[in-house]
Amino acid sequence: WASLGLPPKQENELRVSLFTYESDALKSLVESWCQSATPVTLLLPLGRSLQDVLRGASLEGAITTARAGDLL
């Protein structure tokens, strides 16, 4: 995680490295993380599931501009 330039993990932070394909379940999962009081750091490979993650996080505006290495 440090080699990717991420800050040290917060005490109550959830860190997830996720490989998945696009799905409504993924969008719902991200929506629930956004509503939680627990901070979540998600590492996601650039690919087809990115759109669902951005939609779930209400970041649709970043869909066309997101690039590998972005922190959103």
PDB file of N, CA, C and O in Angstrom:
ATOM      1  N   TRP A   1       0.828  -1.180   0.000  1.00  0.00           N
ATOM      2  CA  TRP A   1       0.000   0.000   0.000  1.00  0.00           C
ATOM      3  C   TRP A   1       0.880   1.255   0.000  1.00  0.00           C
ATOM      4  O   TRP A   1       0.606   2.214  -0.722  1.00  0.00           O
ATOM      5  N   ALA A   2       1.931   1.237   0.811  1.00  0.00           N
ATOM      6  CA  ALA A   2       2.824   2.396   0.873  1.00  0.00           C
ATOM      7  C   ALA A   2       3.524   2.615  -0.466  1.00  0.00           C
ATOM      8  O   ALA A   2       3.742   3.757  -0.870  1.00  0.00           O
ATOM      9  N   SER A   3       3.878   1.533  -1.154  1.00  0.00           N
ATOM     10  CA  SER A   3       4.562   1.682  -2.441  1.00  0.00           C
ATOM     11  C   SER A   3       3.659   2.317  -3.498  1.00  0.00           C
ATOM     12  O   SER A   3       4.143   2.785  -4.528  1.00  0.00           O
ATOM     13  N   LEU A   4       2.345   2.335  -3.244  1.00  0.00           N
ATOM     14  CA  LEU A   4       1.399   2.972  -4.156  1.00  0.00           C
ATOM     15  C   LEU A   4       1.159   4.433  -3.793  1.00  0.00           C
ATOM     16  O   LEU A   4       0.372   5.120  -4.445  1.00  0.00           O
ATOM     17  N   GLY A   5       1.840   4.904  -2.752  1.00  0.00           N
ATOM     18  CA  GLY A   5       1.713   6.299  -2.359  1.00  0.00           C
ATOM     19  C   GLY A   5       0.546   6.575  -1.430  1.00  0.00           C
ATOM     20  O   GLY A   5       0.178   7.732  -1.223  1.00  0.00           O
ATOM     21  N   LEU A   6      -0.045   5.515  -0.862  1.00  0.00           N
ATOM     22  CA  LEU A   6      -1.161   5.716   0.053  1.00  0.00           C
ATOM     23  C   LEU A   6      -0.645   6.065   1.442  1.00  0.00           C
ATOM     24  O   LEU A   6       0.388   5.549   1.870  1.00  0.00           O
ATOM     25  N   PRO A   7      -1.353   6.931   2.143  1.00  0.00           N
ATOM     26  CA  PRO A   7      -0.940   7.263   3.504  1.00  0.00           C
ATOM     27  C   PRO A   7      -1.118   6.059   4.418  1.00  0.00           C
ATOM     28  O   PRO A   7      -1.797   5.101   4.049  1.00  0.00           O
ATOM     29  N   PRO A   8      -0.517   6.093   5.607  1.00  0.00           N
ATOM     30  CA  PRO A   8      -0.704   4.994   6.552  1.00  0.00           C
ATOM     31  C   PRO A   8      -2.187   4.778   6.846  1.00  0.00           C
ATOM     32  O   PRO A   8      -2.986   5.714   6.831  1.00  0.00           O
ATOM     33  N   LYS A   9      -2.525   3.532   7.109  1.00  0.00           N
ATOM     34  CA  LYS A   9      -3.909   3.161   7.383  1.00  0.00           C
ATOM     35  C   LYS A   9      -4.390   3.836   8.661  1.00  0.00           C
ATOM     36  O   LYS A   9      -3.694   3.845   9.676  1.00  0.00           O
ATOM     37  N   GLN A  10      -5.601   4.406   8.592  1.00  0.00           N
ATOM     38  CA  GLN A  10      -6.223   4.989   9.775  1.00  0.00           C
ATOM     39  C   GLN A  10      -6.673   3.872  10.699  1.00  0.00           C
ATOM     40  O   GLN A  10      -6.845   2.729  10.275  1.00  0.00           O
ATOM     41  N   GLU A  11      -6.861   4.212  11.956  1.00  0.00           N
ATOM     42  CA  GLU A  11      -7.199   3.208  12.964  1.00  0.00           C
ATOM     43  C   GLU A  11      -8.437   2.393  12.604  1.00  0.00           C
ATOM     44  O   GLU A  11      -8.421   1.170  12.747  1.00  0.00           O
ATOM     45  N   ASN A  12      -9.494   3.023  12.148  1.00  0.00           N
ATOM     46  CA  ASN A  12     -10.739   2.299  11.883  1.00  0.00           C
ATOM     47  C   ASN A  12     -11.042   2.154  10.389  1.00  0.00           C
ATOM     48  O   ASN A  12     -12.173   1.844  10.014  1.00  0.00           O
ATOM     49  N   GLU A  13     -10.053   2.372   9.549  1.00  0.00           N
ATOM     50  CA  GLU A  13     -10.244   2.337   8.100  1.00  0.00           C
ATOM     51  C   GLU A  13     -10.336   0.897   7.577  1.00  0.00           C
ATOM     52  O   GLU A  13      -9.632   0.003   8.048  1.00  0.00           O
ATOM     53  N   LEU A  14     -11.207   0.699   6.607  1.00  0.00           N
ATOM     54  CA  LEU A  14     -11.304  -0.561   5.886  1.00  0.00           C
ATOM     55  C   LEU A  14     -10.548  -0.390   4.576  1.00  0.00           C
ATOM     56  O   LEU A  14     -10.834   0.527   3.806  1.00  0.00           O
ATOM     57  N   ARG A  15      -9.591  -1.265   4.321  1.00  0.00           N
ATOM     58  CA  ARG A  15      -8.841  -1.222   3.062  1.00  0.00           C
ATOM     59  C   ARG A  15      -9.171  -2.478   2.264  1.00  0.00           C
ATOM     60  O   ARG A  15      -9.097  -3.599   2.767  1.00  0.00           O
ATOM     61  N   VAL A  16      -9.539  -2.252   0.996  1.00  0.00           N
ATOM     62  CA  VAL A  16      -9.983  -3.353   0.144  1.00  0.00           C
ATOM     63  C   VAL A  16      -9.259  -3.267  -1.194  1.00  0.00           C
ATOM     64  O   VAL A  16      -9.208  -2.206  -1.816  1.00  0.00           O
ATOM     65  N   SER A  17      -8.704  -4.383  -1.626  1.00  0.00           N
ATOM     66  CA  SER A  17      -8.179  -4.527  -2.972  1.00  0.00           C
ATOM     67  C   SER A  17      -9.154  -5.446  -3.689  1.00  0.00           C
ATOM     68  O   SER A  17      -9.375  -6.581  -3.268  1.00  0.00           O
ATOM     69  N   LEU A  18      -9.735  -4.951  -4.775  1.00  0.00           N
ATOM     70  CA  LEU A  18     -10.867  -5.648  -5.374  1.00  0.00           C
ATOM     71  C   LEU A  18     -10.661  -5.873  -6.867  1.00  0.00           C
ATOM     72  O   LEU A  18     -10.347  -4.943  -7.610  1.00  0.00           O
ATOM     73  N   PHE A  19     -10.840  -7.109  -7.290  1.00  0.00           N
ATOM     74  CA  PHE A  19     -10.916  -7.422  -8.716  1.00  0.00           C
ATOM     75  C   PHE A  19     -12.293  -8.020  -8.953  1.00  0.00           C
ATOM     76  O   PHE A  19     -12.655  -9.022  -8.337  1.00  0.00           O
ATOM     77  N   THR A  20     -13.049  -7.411  -9.835  1.00  0.00           N
ATOM     78  CA  THR A  20     -14.395  -7.875 -10.121  1.00  0.00           C
ATOM     79  C   THR A  20     -14.808  -7.381 -11.495  1.00  0.00           C
ATOM     80  O   THR A  20     -14.133  -6.551 -12.104  1.00  0.00           O
ATOM     81  N   TYR A  21     -15.897  -7.888 -11.959  1.00  0.00           N
ATOM     82  CA  TYR A  21     -16.493  -7.388 -13.190  1.00  0.00           C
ATOM     83  C   TYR A  21     -17.665  -6.492 -12.828  1.00  0.00           C
ATOM     84  O   TYR A  21     -18.107  -6.479 -11.679  1.00  0.00           O
ATOM     85  N   GLU A  22     -18.167  -5.752 -13.789  1.00  0.00           N
ATOM     86  CA  GLU A  22     -19.260  -4.831 -13.519  1.00  0.00           C
ATOM     87  C   GLU A  22     -20.499  -5.604 -13.047  1.00  0.00           C
ATOM     88  O   GLU A  22     -20.771  -6.716 -13.499  1.00  0.00           O
ATOM     89  N   SER A  23     -21.238  -4.978 -12.124  1.00  0.00           N
ATOM     90  CA  SER A  23     -22.463  -5.607 -11.618  1.00  0.00           C
ATOM     91  C   SER A  23     -23.240  -4.611 -10.770  1.00  0.00           C
ATOM     92  O   SER A  23     -22.672  -3.672 -10.212  1.00  0.00           O
ATOM     93  N   ASP A  24     -24.533  -4.828 -10.684  1.00  0.00           N
ATOM     94  CA  ASP A  24     -25.362  -3.994  -9.813  1.00  0.00           C
ATOM     95  C   ASP A  24     -24.968  -4.188  -8.356  1.00  0.00           C
ATOM     96  O   ASP A  24     -25.054  -3.256  -7.556  1.00  0.00           O
ATOM     97  N   ALA A  25     -24.533  -5.407  -8.006  1.00  0.00           N
ATOM     98  CA  ALA A  25     -24.125  -5.679  -6.624  1.00  0.00           C
ATOM     99  C   ALA A  25     -22.914  -4.830  -6.235  1.00  0.00           C
ATOM    100  O   ALA A  25     -22.829  -4.365  -5.098  1.00  0.00           O
ATOM    101  N   LEU A  26     -21.989  -4.625  -7.152  1.00  0.00           N
ATOM    102  CA  LEU A  26     -20.812  -3.801  -6.874  1.00  0.00           C
ATOM    103  C   LEU A  26     -21.235  -2.365  -6.610  1.00  0.00           C
ATOM    104  O   LEU A  26     -20.771  -1.747  -5.652  1.00  0.00           O
ATOM    105  N   LYS A  27     -22.101  -1.836  -7.439  1.00  0.00           N
ATOM    106  CA  LYS A  27     -22.604  -0.473  -7.235  1.00  0.00           C
ATOM    107  C   LYS A  27     -23.262  -0.347  -5.859  1.00  0.00           C
ATOM    108  O   LYS A  27     -23.036   0.635  -5.151  1.00  0.00           O
ATOM    109  N   SER A  28     -24.070  -1.329  -5.480  1.00  0.00           N
ATOM    110  CA  SER A  28     -24.737  -1.318  -4.176  1.00  0.00           C
ATOM    111  C   SER A  28     -23.729  -1.394  -3.026  1.00  0.00           C
ATOM    112  O   SER A  28     -23.887  -0.720  -2.009  1.00  0.00           O
ATOM    113  N   LEU A  29     -22.696  -2.216  -3.194  1.00  0.00           N
ATOM    114  CA  LEU A  29     -21.662  -2.326  -2.165  1.00  0.00           C
ATOM    115  C   LEU A  29     -20.991  -0.984  -1.932  1.00  0.00           C
ATOM    116  O   LEU A  29     -20.810  -0.567  -0.788  1.00  0.00           O
ATOM    117  N   VAL A  30     -20.621  -0.306  -3.006  1.00  0.00           N
ATOM    118  CA  VAL A  30     -19.958   0.993  -2.887  1.00  0.00           C
ATOM    119  C   VAL A  30     -20.905   2.025  -2.273  1.00  0.00           C
ATOM    120  O   VAL A  30     -20.480   2.844  -1.458  1.00  0.00           O
ATOM    121  N   GLU A  31     -22.171   1.993  -2.652  1.00  0.00           N
ATOM    122  CA  GLU A  31     -23.158   2.889  -2.037  1.00  0.00           C
ATOM    123  C   GLU A  31     -23.208   2.680  -0.526  1.00  0.00           C
ATOM    124  O   GLU A  31     -23.250   3.647   0.234  1.00  0.00           O
ATOM    125  N   SER A  32     -23.202   1.421  -0.087  1.00  0.00           N
ATOM    126  CA  SER A  32     -23.256   1.155   1.355  1.00  0.00           C
ATOM    127  C   SER A  32     -21.983   1.618   2.049  1.00  0.00           C
ATOM    128  O   SER A  32     -22.045   2.126   3.169  1.00  0.00           O
ATOM    129  N   TRP A  33     -20.821   1.453   1.401  1.00  0.00           N
ATOM    130  CA  TRP A  33     -19.588   1.970   1.988  1.00  0.00           C
ATOM    131  C   TRP A  33     -19.652   3.485   2.148  1.00  0.00           C
ATOM    132  O   TRP A  33     -19.194   4.024   3.155  1.00  0.00           O
ATOM    133  N   CYS A  34     -20.215   4.167   1.164  1.00  0.00           N
ATOM    134  CA  CYS A  34     -20.296   5.633   1.220  1.00  0.00           C
ATOM    135  C   CYS A  34     -21.230   6.110   2.328  1.00  0.00           C
ATOM    136  O   CYS A  34     -21.060   7.218   2.839  1.00  0.00           O
ATOM    137  N   GLN A  35     -22.196   5.307   2.701  1.00  0.00           N
ATOM    138  CA  GLN A  35     -23.135   5.673   3.763  1.00  0.00           C
ATOM    139  C   GLN A  35     -22.621   5.285   5.146  1.00  0.00           C
ATOM    140  O   GLN A  35     -23.204   5.687   6.153  1.00  0.00           O
ATOM    141  N   SER A  36     -21.564   4.530   5.211  1.00  0.00           N
ATOM    142  CA  SER A  36     -21.012   4.048   6.471  1.00  0.00           C
ATOM    143  C   SER A  36     -20.132   5.118   7.125  1.00  0.00           C
ATOM    144  O   SER A  36     -19.566   5.976   6.447  1.00  0.00           O
ATOM    145  N   ALA A  37     -20.033   5.052   8.427  1.00  0.00           N
ATOM    146  CA  ALA A  37     -19.133   5.948   9.157  1.00  0.00           C
ATOM    147  C   ALA A  37     -17.682   5.477   9.062  1.00  0.00           C
ATOM    148  O   ALA A  37     -16.762   6.234   9.373  1.00  0.00           O
ATOM    149  N   THR A  38     -17.479   4.247   8.641  1.00  0.00           N
ATOM    150  CA  THR A  38     -16.127   3.693   8.505  1.00  0.00           C
ATOM    151  C   THR A  38     -15.504   4.155   7.193  1.00  0.00           C
ATOM    152  O   THR A  38     -16.073   3.926   6.126  1.00  0.00           O
ATOM    153  N   PRO A  39     -14.333   4.808   7.260  1.00  0.00           N
ATOM    154  CA  PRO A  39     -13.682   5.203   6.009  1.00  0.00           C
ATOM    155  C   PRO A  39     -13.190   3.971   5.247  1.00  0.00           C
ATOM    156  O   PRO A  39     -12.693   3.017   5.846  1.00  0.00           O
ATOM    157  N   VAL A  40     -13.334   4.002   3.933  1.00  0.00           N
ATOM    158  CA  VAL A  40     -12.942   2.882   3.085  1.00  0.00           C
ATOM    159  C   VAL A  40     -11.957   3.366   2.032  1.00  0.00           C
ATOM    160  O   VAL A  40     -12.194   4.370   1.361  1.00  0.00           O
ATOM    161  N   THR A  41     -10.861   2.651   1.892  1.00  0.00           N
ATOM    162  CA  THR A  41      -9.923   2.874   0.797  1.00  0.00           C
ATOM    163  C   THR A  41     -10.010   1.651  -0.097  1.00  0.00           C
ATOM    164  O   THR A  41      -9.786   0.524   0.345  1.00  0.00           O
ATOM    165  N   LEU A  42     -10.337   1.885  -1.355  1.00  0.00           N
ATOM    166  CA  LEU A  42     -10.528   0.799  -2.313  1.00  0.00           C
ATOM    167  C   LEU A  42      -9.482   0.891  -3.410  1.00  0.00           C
ATOM    168  O   LEU A  42      -9.351   1.920  -4.073  1.00  0.00           O
ATOM    169  N   LEU A  43      -8.742  -0.186  -3.593  1.00  0.00           N
ATOM    170  CA  LEU A  43      -7.844  -0.302  -4.741  1.00  0.00           C
ATOM    171  C   LEU A  43      -8.569  -1.127  -5.781  1.00  0.00           C
ATOM    172  O   LEU A  43      -9.015  -2.242  -5.513  1.00  0.00           O
ATOM    173  N   LEU A  44      -8.680  -0.563  -6.970  1.00  0.00           N
ATOM    174  CA  LEU A  44      -9.433  -1.208  -8.037  1.00  0.00           C
ATOM    175  C   LEU A  44      -8.635  -1.131  -9.323  1.00  0.00           C
ATOM    176  O   LEU A  44      -8.211  -0.043  -9.713  1.00  0.00           O
ATOM    177  N   PRO A  45      -8.418  -2.253  -9.992  1.00  0.00           N
ATOM    178  CA  PRO A  45      -7.728  -2.177 -11.267  1.00  0.00           C
ATOM    179  C   PRO A  45      -8.584  -1.421 -12.287  1.00  0.00           C
ATOM    180  O   PRO A  45      -9.811  -1.518 -12.287  1.00  0.00           O
ATOM    181  N   LEU A  46      -7.918  -0.682 -13.136  1.00  0.00           N
ATOM    182  CA  LEU A  46      -8.634   0.050 -14.169  1.00  0.00           C
ATOM    183  C   LEU A  46      -9.272  -0.974 -15.108  1.00  0.00           C
ATOM    184  O   LEU A  46      -8.589  -1.828 -15.674  1.00  0.00           O
ATOM    185  N   GLY A  47     -10.564  -0.872 -15.257  1.00  0.00           N
ATOM    186  CA  GLY A  47     -11.262  -1.831 -16.099  1.00  0.00           C
ATOM    187  C   GLY A  47     -12.752  -1.573 -16.097  1.00  0.00           C
ATOM    188  O   GLY A  47     -13.209  -0.487 -15.741  1.00  0.00           O
ATOM    189  N   ARG A  48     -13.497  -2.573 -16.493  1.00  0.00           N
ATOM    190  CA  ARG A  48     -14.931  -2.420 -16.705  1.00  0.00           C
ATOM    191  C   ARG A  48     -15.710  -2.140 -15.425  1.00  0.00           C
ATOM    192  O   ARG A  48     -16.768  -1.515 -15.488  1.00  0.00           O
ATOM    193  N   SER A  49     -15.228  -2.578 -14.277  1.00  0.00           N
ATOM    194  CA  SER A  49     -15.968  -2.372 -13.029  1.00  0.00           C
ATOM    195  C   SER A  49     -15.858  -0.946 -12.503  1.00  0.00           C
ATOM    196  O   SER A  49     -16.618  -0.553 -11.618  1.00  0.00           O
ATOM    197  N   LEU A  50     -14.928  -0.174 -13.035  1.00  0.00           N
ATOM    198  CA  LEU A  50     -14.723   1.189 -12.547  1.00  0.00           C
ATOM    199  C   LEU A  50     -15.994   2.030 -12.638  1.00  0.00           C
ATOM    200  O   LEU A  50     -16.283   2.800 -11.721  1.00  0.00           O
ATOM    201  N   GLN A  51     -16.746   1.903 -13.705  1.00  0.00           N
ATOM    202  CA  GLN A  51     -17.965   2.701 -13.864  1.00  0.00           C
ATOM    203  C   GLN A  51     -18.965   2.420 -12.749  1.00  0.00           C
ATOM    204  O   GLN A  51     -19.586   3.349 -12.232  1.00  0.00           O
ATOM    205  N   ASP A  52     -19.129   1.158 -12.373  1.00  0.00           N
ATOM    206  CA  ASP A  52     -20.054   0.821 -11.295  1.00  0.00           C
ATOM    207  C   ASP A  52     -19.582   1.400  -9.963  1.00  0.00           C
ATOM    208  O   ASP A  52     -20.391   1.876  -9.167  1.00  0.00           O
ATOM    209  N   VAL A  53     -18.281   1.360  -9.726  1.00  0.00           N
ATOM    210  CA  VAL A  53     -17.739   1.927  -8.486  1.00  0.00           C
ATOM    211  C   VAL A  53     -17.973   3.433  -8.458  1.00  0.00           C
ATOM    212  O   VAL A  53     -18.410   3.972  -7.441  1.00  0.00           O
ATOM    213  N   LEU A  54     -17.690   4.110  -9.553  1.00  0.00           N
ATOM    214  CA  LEU A  54     -17.885   5.563  -9.596  1.00  0.00           C
ATOM    215  C   LEU A  54     -19.359   5.924  -9.454  1.00  0.00           C
ATOM    216  O   LEU A  54     -19.686   6.897  -8.774  1.00  0.00           O
ATOM    217  N   ARG A  55     -20.241   5.175 -10.069  1.00  0.00           N
ATOM    218  CA  ARG A  55     -21.681   5.434  -9.913  1.00  0.00           C
ATOM    219  C   ARG A  55     -22.121   5.208  -8.469  1.00  0.00           C
ATOM    220  O   ARG A  55     -22.893   5.998  -7.924  1.00  0.00           O
ATOM    221  N   GLY A  56     -21.638   4.145  -7.853  1.00  0.00           N
ATOM    222  CA  GLY A  56     -21.990   3.858  -6.472  1.00  0.00           C
ATOM    223  C   GLY A  56     -21.507   4.924  -5.510  1.00  0.00           C
ATOM    224  O   GLY A  56     -22.111   5.142  -4.460  1.00  0.00           O
ATOM    225  N   ALA A  57     -20.414   5.591  -5.869  1.00  0.00           N
ATOM    226  CA  ALA A  57     -19.851   6.652  -5.033  1.00  0.00           C
ATOM    227  C   ALA A  57     -20.336   8.039  -5.464  1.00  0.00           C
ATOM    228  O   ALA A  57     -19.832   9.051  -4.977  1.00  0.00           O
ATOM    229  N   SER A  58     -21.310   8.088  -6.373  1.00  0.00           N
ATOM    230  CA  SER A  58     -21.838   9.359  -6.907  1.00  0.00           C
ATOM    231  C   SER A  58     -20.739  10.208  -7.546  1.00  0.00           C
ATOM    232  O   SER A  58     -20.712  11.430  -7.393  1.00  0.00           O
ATOM    233  N   LEU A  59     -19.837   9.542  -8.260  1.00  0.00           N
ATOM    234  CA  LEU A  59     -18.754  10.229  -8.964  1.00  0.00           C
ATOM    235  C   LEU A  59     -18.855  10.020 -10.472  1.00  0.00           C
ATOM    236  O   LEU A  59     -17.845   9.850 -11.155  1.00  0.00           O
ATOM    237  N   GLU A  60     -20.085  10.034 -10.981  1.00  0.00           N
ATOM    238  CA  GLU A  60     -20.303   9.783 -12.404  1.00  0.00           C
ATOM    239  C   GLU A  60     -19.508  10.723 -13.294  1.00  0.00           C
ATOM    240  O   GLU A  60     -19.110  10.340 -14.394  1.00  0.00           O
ATOM    241  N   GLY A  61     -19.272  11.938 -12.841  1.00  0.00           N
ATOM    242  CA  GLY A  61     -18.535  12.915 -13.638  1.00  0.00           C
ATOM    243  C   GLY A  61     -17.099  12.505 -13.921  1.00  0.00           C
ATOM    244  O   GLY A  61     -16.478  13.028 -14.846  1.00  0.00           O
ATOM    245  N   ALA A  62     -16.563  11.573 -13.134  1.00  0.00           N
ATOM    246  CA  ALA A  62     -15.181  11.129 -13.323  1.00  0.00           C
ATOM    247  C   ALA A  62     -15.074   9.937 -14.262  1.00  0.00           C
ATOM    248  O   ALA A  62     -13.967   9.495 -14.572  1.00  0.00           O
ATOM    249  N   ILE A  63     -16.202   9.410 -14.720  1.00  0.00           N
ATOM    250  CA  ILE A  63     -16.172   8.191 -15.534  1.00  0.00           C
ATOM    251  C   ILE A  63     -15.301   8.360 -16.778  1.00  0.00           C
ATOM    252  O   ILE A  63     -14.526   7.462 -17.111  1.00  0.00           O
ATOM    253  N   THR A  64     -15.413   9.479 -17.459  1.00  0.00           N
ATOM    254  CA  THR A  64     -14.658   9.638 -18.710  1.00  0.00           C
ATOM    255  C   THR A  64     -13.220  10.106 -18.491  1.00  0.00           C
ATOM    256  O   THR A  64     -12.404  10.051 -19.411  1.00  0.00           O
ATOM    257  N   THR A  65     -12.905  10.566 -17.275  1.00  0.00           N
ATOM    258  CA  THR A  65     -11.577  11.118 -17.049  1.00  0.00           C
ATOM    259  C   THR A  65     -10.702  10.291 -16.101  1.00  0.00           C
ATOM    260  O   THR A  65      -9.509  10.565 -15.979  1.00  0.00           O
ATOM    261  N   ALA A  66     -11.269   9.291 -15.432  1.00  0.00           N
ATOM    262  CA  ALA A  66     -10.501   8.488 -14.479  1.00  0.00           C
ATOM    263  C   ALA A  66      -9.386   7.733 -15.188  1.00  0.00           C
ATOM    264  O   ALA A  66      -9.578   7.147 -16.254  1.00  0.00           O
ATOM    265  N   ARG A  67      -8.196   7.768 -14.553  1.00  0.00           N
ATOM    266  CA  ARG A  67      -7.034   7.087 -15.105  1.00  0.00           C
ATOM    267  C   ARG A  67      -6.355   6.270 -14.019  1.00  0.00           C
ATOM    268  O   ARG A  67      -6.571   6.505 -12.830  1.00  0.00           O
ATOM    269  N   ALA A  68      -5.549   5.325 -14.422  1.00  0.00           N
ATOM    270  CA  ALA A  68      -4.803   4.513 -13.472  1.00  0.00           C
ATOM    271  C   ALA A  68      -3.998   5.423 -12.547  1.00  0.00           C
ATOM    272  O   ALA A  68      -3.344   6.365 -12.995  1.00  0.00           O
ATOM    273  N   GLY A  69      -4.057   5.127 -11.257  1.00  0.00           N
ATOM    274  CA  GLY A  69      -3.319   5.907 -10.264  1.00  0.00           C
ATOM    275  C   GLY A  69      -4.101   7.041  -9.643  1.00  0.00           C
ATOM    276  O   GLY A  69      -3.628   7.660  -8.690  1.00  0.00           O
ATOM    277  N   ASP A  70      -5.301   7.336 -10.160  1.00  0.00           N
ATOM    278  CA  ASP A  70      -6.120   8.428  -9.606  1.00  0.00           C
ATOM    279  C   ASP A  70      -6.603   8.090  -8.201  1.00  0.00           C
ATOM    280  O   ASP A  70      -6.932   6.942  -7.902  1.00  0.00           O
ATOM    281  N   LEU A  71      -6.640   9.092  -7.359  1.00  0.00           N
ATOM    282  CA  LEU A  71      -7.258   8.979  -6.045  1.00  0.00           C
ATOM    283  C   LEU A  71      -8.553   9.740  -6.108  1.00  0.00           C
ATOM    284  O   LEU A  71      -8.543  10.956  -6.297  1.00  0.00           O
ATOM    285  N   LEU A  72      -9.670   9.058  -5.956  1.00  0.00           N
ATOM    286  CA  LEU A  72     -10.982   9.690  -6.070  1.00  0.00           C
ATOM    287  C   LEU A  72     -11.721   9.575  -4.750  1.00  0.00           C
ATOM    288  O   LEU A  72     -12.851  10.047  -4.632  1.00  0.00           O
TER     289      LEU A  72
END
